[in-house]
Each structure stands twice: as structure tokens, then as C-alpha cells.
Amino acid sequence: MVVVFEAYAGLARRVLAGPARLGRTRLVAIDGPSGAGKTVFAARLADALAGVTPDAARPPVVHTDDLLDGWDDQLTFWERLEEQVLAPVRVGQAGAYRRYSWVRRRFLPAPVPVPVTPVLIVEGVSAARTTAVADLTLAVFVTAPQPLRLNRAVARDGPTILPELRRWHVTESAHFAADGTEARADLIVDGAPTLPHDPTRYYCRCG
């Protein structure tokens, strides 16, 4: 496998040069299995976009975990994302969603606004699913070895999630195989590169 380090700033310029397919907005989906590094990648790309856009505005990042109604909603949340975020933005209107609290196990009452901006990033398992293809300017798939992904998730959320997490991994693997997400992605990223680099400025592209 060929491994190349590329700058987030260059990817940000690529996104801005791409076509807006979600109305006037360029939709970037950052997909991949749990613990691969999607959230970190999304944050760093958003920071890079803030550095290259004319108004220096950081694009909104929607985390699909915030839209899930608990563990059993792993792949069936999409209608909520479409109705509350994608559909309004597609017609030039601001969206808003209610964030799910994994501690309280319910959606919080305060809406999270999603303004209409040049770029919108959606990050999470199945974010680049086939249903989203027509709206996407860029589909990213972040990957990492399964043992490392498991360790990251446990370190973040604690060992009590292990039974649900193992079930989650089985479901996401079946989804990616059926959906062909990785093969269809515009960019495949190594979420656990071992070569020395500045991770705030560069990511590791695979392929």
C-alpha cells in the first residue's frame, strides 16, 4: 500500500474548489468504523477550512452520534439527519437538531443550529452511505486496526460499553460490506499512521 502525507490546508482548498451539491453547500462526509479517528480528522479539516475561506469561518461539524437515539439507532438515524439538517440546508435554510445525551439517554431540549455555509461536515459511521452520494462533494473513509479502535473507544467511554461496542462493530462491518463505502470513497485516510509527522497539519492518505 502506498502511504502519502498530505496537508489539511490542501484538502480544504480541494473541497472549496469542488461543486456544491447540497444546495449552495459543499457536503463533506467523514465515514469509517468506530475509533478510527473520524472526529479528530473532522475537527482538523474544519480548522483548515477556517484558514482558507474568505471569511475565515469554521464550518459546522455534525456528529452522527449526537443524532442517534441510543445504541440501537446505529444506522436508522438517517431520516432524522435528513429532515432536521440536510433537507433545510439543501433549500438554503438553516437546520437544527437536538443532541442526544448518552448519559441521560434522551434528546436534550435545546436545538443545535446548523447554518447555511459554504461547507458542512457530517462525521460518523455511515455518513457517506449510498443515500448521501448525490449530495456529497467529498467522501472520506478513515480506517485503523481493529484492536486499536477498540482500545480507543474503551479509553474514551469506559469498559462498561464493551458489550454494546462489540455488537456495534459487527453491525458497522456488515454495513460497510453491503454499502461498499470504502471502495466508493474519494479519499481513504490512515487513522493510525506510525511515521513521524505533524498531525495537526498533515494526514496520511492510503492508496
Phi, psi and omega in degrees: 000133177278131180243127182227135174268131180232155184275139174301325180298320178294321178293322178300317178294325177297318179298313182293333178278348182279168181285143173276118184247345175259079188062236179267008187250141174269114182267124176248123177254129179245107189246176179137168183289163181302135177082006183283335182118021183296317184296317178296316180299316180299317181295318182289325176292320178299318177298318180294321178296323177297333181277345184242351178280149184303322182265007178056031181270135177279127182291152176293146176239119177259123178264121184296335176301334179284347182256352181284138175268064180086182186299326185283355182260025188306318184239353187261010181281350194301323180300324178294316178297317181297311185291319189269335185238299189293315182299313177298315181297325180300329181255017174083019179244149178293143175257176176197143178222161175261130183279135178280133176264116180285345177277311181276346179060045176199163177282136180282149186288329185288125179287146175259113184287146175233097184288163173279117184225167179300329181226139171232129178253128173244124187237132176150168180299125179081011180298332181256026181302162184307323180303331185270350191306316184297336183266349192275135167271324180211133175246122180247138176239118181258132183230160177195159180300143185301316179300320179294319180298319179296315180297320179298314183295319180293320178297326182282316190246353178096156185290345181293342181275356188306313180301315179292323182294320179295319177296321178301315181298321178297315182293317181292323178297317178295321178297312182297322179294317181287324184277337183067032188299311184296318181294333183269349186295147176284335185212129176249127187243136174278112181276005180215056182292145181257343180286145181293138178191172175268103186291344178282341184246334187231147172239164183255114178270136178257149175102000000 
